[in-house]
């Protein structure tokens, strides 16, 4: 029986049921499991990776010993500055890290995945190109590389160049000190150029599935659809997607002990 009162447990049953499944998965893998799940269907800006995510990440990572860690990740991306902070936290608090992508980790979500020693994927999983997207006005964003064309305002062009350099530099560092440690820097640079350019992937939304990620030389473990662990991970992912929609949430940060939810107003609901 749960230690909480029955009425309280029932009111919070969604998170408690998810946490029960998290514990079951941890028993299977022998690794702690934490979750960063963001709304990828709506247009709410607070669903993006933001600077304010760091406090929730720190609480999530600090709730247990820095033991081997799996991060179940779903996000369309967001701020590169914020992503730098999050990968720093992951590297400091979870040096033995796998990132699990049941469905999608796009743009700077892919950069988060590159912080891992290994990425766990399945038939439904997708990463994406990491070329920066910059705002040029209210509700208007463009790929940074378009701002490098002759005739573009010099300030906008410099901002685009800096954004591309930041993204490429972060990806190069993560790969060379992580899953591709020991690989020649020239080979890693080729991978980064493919991920951050438009010569190989022609759209920011291009799908990089598990097979394509392997072709890029990323360290990927592809689990078959009938694998017991994958089925548990997919069930957990479906629970998050359902509960997020039902409760009008934009983000969930969760582990076996910690649970924080964010609504569109960005007000936390913790437990």
matplotlib code that plots the C-alpha trace (Angstrom):
import matplotlib.pyplot as plt

x = [0.0, 1.2, 2.3, 0.2, -3.4, -5.8, -7.5, -4.1, -2.7, -5.8, -5.6, -1.9, -2.2, -0.9, 2.6, 2.6, 1.8, 4.6, 7.0, 6.1, 6.9, 10.2, 11.1, 10.3, 12.5, 15.3, 15.1, 15.4, 18.4, 20.2, 20.4, 18.5, 16.0, 15.1, 12.8, 12.6, 9.4, 8.2, 5.2, 6.2, 2.8, 1.8, 3.2, 3.7, 7.1, 7.6, 7.8, 11.2, 14.5, 14.9, 17.3, 14.8, 15.0, 18.4, 16.8, 14.5, 17.3, 19.6, 16.9, 16.3, 19.9, 20.7, 18.0, 20.1, 23.7, 25.5, 25.1, 24.8, 21.9, 19.4, 17.6, 14.3, 14.1, 11.4, 11.8, 11.7, 14.7, 15.1, 17.8, 21.4, 22.7, 20.2, 21.3, 24.9, 23.9, 21.9, 24.7, 27.1, 24.8, 24.4, 28.2, 28.8, 26.1, 25.7, 29.1, 27.8, 24.8, 22.6, 19.9, 16.7, 14.7, 11.4, 9.9, 11.8, 14.7, 15.1, 17.4, 19.0, 17.3, 19.7, 22.6, 21.4, 21.5, 25.1, 26.1, 25.5, 27.9, 25.1, 21.7, 18.9, 16.5, 13.8, 11.7, 9.7, 12.8, 14.1, 16.9, 17.3, 19.8, 21.3, 21.6, 20.5, 17.2, 17.2, 14.3, 14.0, 10.7, 7.6, 6.7, 9.3, 12.3, 14.8, 17.7, 20.9, 22.6, 20.2, 21.4, 25.0, 24.0, 25.5, 23.3, 22.0, 22.4, 25.9, 24.6, 22.2, 24.9, 27.4, 24.7, 24.1, 27.8, 28.2, 25.2, 26.5, 30.0, 28.5, 26.4, 29.2, 31.7, 29.4, 28.7, 32.4, 33.2, 30.4, 31.3, 35.1, 34.7, 31.9, 30.6, 33.3, 36.2, 39.3, 38.0, 40.1, 38.9, 38.7, 36.2, 34.1, 34.1, 32.7, 29.8, 29.2, 29.2, 26.5, 24.4, 24.8, 24.8, 22.3, 24.4, 23.5, 20.1, 18.2, 15.6, 15.8, 13.0, 14.7, 14.3, 17.5, 16.2, 18.3, 19.7, 20.7, 22.3, 24.4, 25.5, 26.6, 28.8, 26.9, 26.9, 23.3, 21.7, 18.5, 16.0, 13.5, 9.8, 9.2, 12.0, 10.6, 12.6, 11.6, 7.9, 8.2, 9.9, 7.3, 4.5, 6.1, 6.4, 2.8, 1.8, 3.7, 2.2, -1.3, -0.9, 0.7, -2.3, -4.9, -3.5, -2.5, 1.2, 4.1, 6.9, 7.5, 10.7, 10.6, 12.4, 11.6, 11.4, 11.2, 8.3, 7.9, 5.3, 5.1, 1.9, 1.8, 2.0, 5.4, 4.2, 5.6, 3.5, 5.9, 5.6]
y = [0.0, 3.6, 5.7, 8.6, 8.9, 7.2, 10.5, 12.2, 9.1, 9.0, 12.7, 12.3, 8.8, 9.7, 10.6, 7.7, 5.2, 6.6, 6.4, 2.8, 2.0, 4.0, 1.7, -1.4, -0.2, 0.6, -2.9, -4.3, -2.1, -1.7, 2.0, 5.0, 6.5, 10.2, 11.8, 15.1, 15.2, 18.3, 19.0, 18.5, 19.1, 22.6, 26.0, 27.0, 28.7, 27.4, 23.8, 24.7, 24.0, 27.2, 28.6, 27.9, 24.2, 24.0, 24.1, 21.2, 19.2, 19.9, 18.7, 15.6, 14.7, 15.5, 13.3, 10.1, 9.1, 9.8, 6.2, 4.9, 7.0, 6.7, 9.9, 9.4, 12.4, 14.0, 17.6, 19.7, 21.7, 25.3, 27.6, 26.6, 28.5, 26.6, 23.3, 24.1, 24.4, 21.1, 19.1, 20.5, 19.3, 15.9, 15.5, 16.5, 14.5, 11.6, 10.7, 7.3, 8.5, 6.9, 8.9, 7.1, 8.5, 6.6, 9.1, 12.4, 14.6, 17.2, 20.2, 21.0, 17.9, 16.0, 18.0, 16.8, 13.2, 13.8, 14.2, 10.5, 7.6, 5.8, 6.6, 4.0, 4.1, 2.1, 2.0, 5.1, 7.2, 10.2, 12.7, 15.8, 18.3, 20.7, 23.8, 26.9, 28.6, 32.3, 34.7, 37.7, 39.1, 38.2, 34.6, 34.5, 32.3, 31.4, 29.0, 30.7, 29.7, 31.9, 34.9, 34.3, 35.3, 38.5, 41.5, 40.4, 43.0, 42.6, 42.4, 39.6, 37.9, 38.0, 36.7, 33.8, 33.0, 33.0, 30.7, 28.2, 28.3, 27.8, 24.8, 23.1, 23.7, 22.2, 19.2, 18.6, 18.8, 16.5, 13.8, 14.0, 13.6, 11.2, 8.5, 9.2, 9.6, 8.4, 9.1, 11.5, 15.1, 15.3, 12.5, 14.0, 17.3, 15.6, 14.3, 17.7, 19.3, 16.9, 17.5, 21.3, 22.0, 21.7, 19.8, 16.4, 17.1, 19.6, 20.6, 21.4, 18.9, 16.1, 12.7, 11.0, 7.5, 4.8, 3.5, 6.9, 7.7, 4.6, 5.7, 8.9, 6.9, 7.8, 5.1, 3.8, 0.7, 0.0, -2.1, -4.2, -3.4, -6.8, -6.2, -6.2, -3.2, -1.3, -2.1, -0.8, 2.4, 2.9, 2.4, 5.0, 7.4, 6.9, 7.6, 10.9, 12.0, 11.2, 12.8, 15.9, 16.4, 15.6, 17.9, 20.7, 20.5, 21.6, 19.8, 17.0, 16.4, 13.1, 10.3, 7.6, 10.2, 13.6, 14.9, 18.5, 19.5, 22.8, 24.3, 26.8, 29.5, 28.0, 27.6, 24.4, 21.7, 19.6, 16.6]
z = [0.0, -0.7, 2.2, 1.0, 2.0, -0.5, -1.5, -2.2, -4.0, -6.3, -7.0, -8.0, -9.5, -12.9, -11.6, -9.1, -11.8, -14.0, -11.2, -10.5, -14.1, -13.8, -10.9, -12.9, -15.8, -13.3, -12.0, -15.5, -16.6, -13.2, -14.0, -12.6, -15.1, -15.3, -17.7, -19.6, -21.6, -23.4, -25.6, -29.2, -30.7, -29.6, -30.2, -26.6, -26.2, -22.7, -24.1, -25.6, -23.8, -21.7, -19.2, -16.4, -17.0, -15.2, -11.7, -12.5, -14.1, -11.1, -8.7, -10.8, -11.1, -7.5, -6.1, -6.3, -6.4, -9.7, -10.7, -14.3, -15.7, -18.5, -19.6, -21.5, -23.7, -25.8, -27.1, -30.2, -29.0, -27.9, -26.6, -27.3, -24.3, -22.1, -23.8, -22.9, -19.2, -19.3, -20.9, -18.3, -15.6, -17.2, -17.6, -14.0, -12.3, -14.7, -16.3, -17.3, -19.4, -22.0, -23.7, -24.6, -27.5, -27.8, -30.3, -31.0, -29.8, -32.4, -33.0, -29.6, -28.3, -30.5, -29.0, -25.6, -26.9, -28.1, -24.5, -23.9, -24.2, -26.1, -27.6, -27.3, -30.2, -31.8, -35.0, -33.9, -32.8, -34.5, -34.0, -36.3, -37.7, -35.2, -37.5, -35.5, -36.1, -35.2, -34.6, -37.0, -35.6, -33.6, -34.5, -37.3, -37.3, -40.1, -40.4, -39.4, -42.7, -44.7, -42.8, -44.1, -47.7, -49.2, -48.7, -45.3, -42.5, -41.0, -37.4, -38.3, -40.4, -37.4, -35.0, -37.4, -37.8, -34.0, -33.5, -36.0, -34.4, -31.0, -32.1, -34.0, -31.2, -28.6, -30.8, -31.5, -27.8, -26.7, -29.3, -28.8, -25.0, -25.1, -27.5, -30.1, -27.7, -29.5, -32.9, -35.0, -34.7, -38.5, -38.6, -35.9, -37.7, -40.8, -38.6, -37.1, -40.5, -41.7, -38.6, -38.6, -42.4, -45.2, -47.7, -46.2, -44.5, -46.5, -43.8, -40.1, -39.6, -41.5, -39.8, -38.5, -37.6, -35.8, -39.1, -40.3, -36.9, -37.2, -40.7, -39.2, -36.9, -33.7, -31.0, -31.2, -29.7, -31.7, -29.8, -31.7, -31.3, -29.6, -27.0, -23.5, -22.4, -25.5, -24.8, -21.3, -22.5, -25.1, -22.6, -20.3, -23.2, -24.1, -20.5, -20.6, -23.9, -22.7, -19.2, -20.7, -23.0, -20.5, -17.9, -20.3, -19.4, -21.4, -19.6, -17.1, -15.2, -13.4, -11.7, -9.1, -6.3, -7.9, -10.1, -11.4, -14.0, -15.9, -17.4, -20.2, -17.6, -16.6, -13.0, -11.4, -9.9, -7.9, -5.8]

ax = plt.figure().add_subplot(projection="3d")
ax.plot(x, y, z, "-o")
ax.set_aspect("equal")
plt.show()
